[in-house]
Amino acid sequence: MIRSMYKIIAHKITAFLAVLYCGLAIAPSLAAERVCTPDVGWPDVPAAIRQKLADSVGGAVSPQGGPFNPTDVMDSIPNARFFGACHAAEQWTVALERGGIAYYLQVFRFSDGVLIDKWTAHMPTDRRFAPDLLVKPMPADRRQ
C-alpha cells in the first residue's frame, strides 16, 4: 500500500518536472514580450487605448503622480489617474485610480486595442503598483 503511494507520488513529481521543464524552455520567449513593471508609464500605453480610457472615465486621465481629484466634488482636474499597466504582445491591462466615496482602482483589459474586460480592485495600503494588482479576482462562486 505504502509502496504504491510512493510510486504514484514519484510519477506525479516526474510529470510535474517534465511540464515545468517544457514551460521553462518556452518562458524566455514569452517573457521577452511581457512587460509589467512600475516603469511602464502613461506615455507607454498606446494613444488609441489612452483615448478609450479617457472616454470611459468621462474626461482626461492624469499621468502617474499627476494632479488628481480623489473626491466626489466637481473640480477641473482629472477624476482618474494612471496607476500602472502591463502588456504582453497586443494585450494591455491598465489600472486607473478613481476617487469618490470609495477610493479604488478600475482595471481595464484590452486586446488588439479593443476593450475586452474591466473590473474594480482595492487600492493597496502602500499605494504602490505591483503586477498582481492587475489580476482579475476569481468570482466567489468559482472559489473552492
C-alpha positions in Angstrom: 0.0 0.0 0.0 2.7 2.5 1.0 4.9 1.4 -1.9 2.1 2.1 -4.4 1.5 5.5 -2.9 5.2 6.3 -3.3 5.1 5.2 -6.9 2.1 7.4 -7.6 3.8 10.4 -5.9 7.0 9.8 -7.8 5.1 9.5 -11.1 3.2 12.8 -10.4 6.5 14.6 -9.4 8.1 13.3 -12.6 5.2 14.5 -14.7 5.3 17.9 -12.9 9.0 18.3 -13.6 8.6 17.4 -17.3 5.9 20.1 -17.6 8.0 22.6 -15.7 11.0 21.9 -17.9 8.9 22.4 -21.1 7.5 25.7 -19.6 11.0 27.0 -18.8 12.1 26.2 -22.4 9.3 28.4 -23.7 9.3 31.0 -21.0 12.2 33.2 -22.2 10.4 33.9 -25.5 7.2 34.8 -23.6 8.9 36.9 -21.1 10.6 38.9 -23.8 7.1 40.1 -24.9 5.6 40.6 -21.5 6.3 43.9 -19.7 4.8 44.5 -16.2 6.9 46.8 -14.0 6.4 50.1 -12.3 8.5 51.6 -15.2 5.5 51.3 -17.6 4.3 54.8 -17.7 1.2 56.5 -19.1 3.0 57.6 -22.3 3.9 53.9 -22.9 0.3 53.0 -23.3 -0.8 53.2 -26.9 -2.5 56.5 -27.8 -5.7 54.8 -29.0 -6.0 52.9 -25.7 -5.3 56.1 -23.7 -8.2 57.8 -25.6 -10.5 54.9 -24.9 -9.7 55.1 -21.2 -10.3 58.8 -21.2 -13.7 58.3 -22.9 -14.5 55.5 -20.4 -13.9 57.7 -17.3 -15.5 60.8 -18.7 -12.5 63.0 -19.2 -8.8 63.3 -19.1 -6.6 60.8 -17.3 -3.7 62.3 -15.3 -0.3 60.6 -15.6 1.1 58.7 -12.6 1.8 61.1 -9.8 0.0 63.9 -11.6 -2.9 66.1 -10.3 -6.0 64.1 -9.5 -9.3 64.7 -7.8 -9.9 61.8 -5.4 -13.2 63.3 -4.1 -16.8 63.5 -5.4 -16.6 67.3 -5.5 -16.7 68.7 -9.1 -13.3 70.1 -10.0 -11.4 71.0 -13.1 -8.6 68.5 -12.5 -8.9 64.9 -13.8 -11.0 62.4 -11.8 -8.8 59.5 -12.9 -5.1 58.9 -12.6 -2.9 56.3 -14.3 -1.7 53.8 -11.7 0.1 51.1 -13.6 0.0 48.8 -16.6 1.2 45.5 -18.0 1.3 44.3 -21.6 2.0 41.1 -23.4 2.2 41.4 -27.2 -1.1 43.1 -28.2 -2.8 42.8 -24.8 -2.7 45.7 -22.3 -4.1 45.7 -18.8 -4.2 49.2 -17.3 -5.2 50.3 -13.8 -6.6 53.8 -13.1 -7.0 55.4 -9.7 -10.6 56.6 -9.2 -11.8 58.7 -6.4 -15.1 59.5 -4.7 -16.9 57.8 -1.8 -14.9 54.6 -2.5 -11.3 55.2 -3.5 -10.4 52.3 -5.8 -8.6 51.1 -8.8 -10.5 50.5 -12.1 -8.7 47.9 -14.2 -9.2 47.7 -18.0 -8.0 44.9 -20.3 -7.6 45.5 -24.0 -6.7 43.0 -26.8 -5.7 44.4 -30.1 -6.9 47.8 -29.0 -10.4 46.6 -28.1 -11.7 46.7 -24.5 -12.4 43.1 -23.6 -12.9 43.3 -19.8 -12.9 45.7 -16.8 -13.2 45.3 -13.1 -12.5 47.1 -9.8 -9.7 46.4 -7.4 -8.7 47.6 -4.0 -6.0 50.2 -3.7 -3.0 48.7 -1.9 -2.4 50.2 1.5 1.1 51.3 0.5 -0.3 52.8 -2.8 2.4 51.2 -4.8 2.0 49.5 -8.1 2.6 45.7 -8.2 1.7 43.5 -11.2 -0.5 41.2 -9.1 -3.0 44.2 -8.7 -3.9 43.7 -12.4 -5.0 40.1 -12.0 -8.8 39.8 -12.2 -10.2 38.2 -9.0 -12.0 34.9 -9.4 -15.8 35.1 -8.8 -16.9 33.9 -5.4 -18.9 31.1 -6.8 -15.8 29.7 -8.6 -13.5 29.7 -5.5 -13.0 26.5 -3.7 
